[in-house]
Amino acid sequence: MPKKLGLEESLRQLARARRVKANRDHPEPPKIKPAHRSDVNEEFGEPPFANTALCIGILIALALIDWFAVRYL
């Protein structure tokens, strides 16, 4: 003879069955690796110190202009 369940117990079993079915229908989403570049220059294809060398060159030029301006003015 089948076992009679109370209302609460039958609702628990129904919810458990639905959860199990939902878990089988929806597999885990694939893991997505975050976008990360160790060096920004790789992204733009520039030599590693192109901007640094340009900035240092500009600073040297400005220092020479300043030195000549202070000396002769």
Secondary structure, DSSP 8 states (H G I E B T S, - for coil): ------HHHHHHHHHHHHHHHHHHHS-----------S-HHHHHT--TTHHHHHHHHHHHHHHHHHHHHHHH-
